[in-house]
């Protein structure tokens, strides 16, 4: 049995709880830094920032920073700072997303914009972005600044492209994948890459970790889009059908439209063009009956396998095993 086969076996018993346990001390330090860095004399920033930061997110992106750094035997403190920065950037995007999407529910709780209004959510999102850049300066590394500033800019481009794609039933699979690689996968890519950068690894290893994060993030978003049609609100923590209501042409919806009968195709095309949930149950039935869930999951699994392949040849450790396991978790999760 070679190393990769042995690692694959280990990941079968390393679940998400074991991964969290592995980096528990580091994550406690990240949470402490987040708490400290959230402080502002302006009470509304404190309240709104804590509401979304402490709303039960998976902390997956900062976990990738920690695991990547530890996989390369990093012994410094900078991974804590970078993990907190990644979480701040992610949280800022959530605040802005919920305003753009007029979302009412996030992680099972009312969204910040629903509670405090759109203006406060946008401005506190801006505060989190600017605080993240203050923390980047503390890293005293132009390489780190370049990675994170590029990631932030790419995410913004992805958000705008997704907005352009709304209510466009003629969006292609290629265009859809480009959006999620920009909007979601780019921050995963940066998180994985940073652990190798601060560990002074070779350019080949840094590139491998970047590719790992990019494929992992793509798989993660594909499954998010699957769960919008195959999960419950309680399981997922957001309103099922939100993407449909906003006329977002996600892959399960597009595939069902391309492969459904004439009635299903027309129903989905109209739903994308006009938004709304009037025919949600019929559309969910079309998504399921056309094999759209299985097709999207297949693409996600291919991305997860590409992520796993990038880890081949890296130093053996529990942290590497956890990175393998995260790739499997991204496609096997139900929430």
Buried (B, 14 or more C-beta within 10 A) or exposed (E): EEEBEEBBEBBEEBBBEBBBEBBEEBBEBBBEBBBEBBEBEEEEBBBBBBBBBEBEBBBBBBBBBBBBBBBBEBEEEBBBBBBBBBBBBBBBBBBBBBBBBEBBBBBBBBBBBBBBEBEBBBBBBEBBBEBBBEBBEEBEBEEBBEBBEEBBEBBBBBBBBBEEBBBBBEBEBEBBBBBBBBBBBBBBBBBBBBBBBBBEBEEEBBBBBBBBBBBBBBBBBBBBBBBBBBBEEEEBBBBBBBBBBBBBBBBBBBBBBBBBEEEBBEBBBBBBBEBEBEBBEBBBBBBBBBBBBEBBBEBBBBBBBBBBBBBEEBEEBBBBBBBBBBBBBBBBBEB
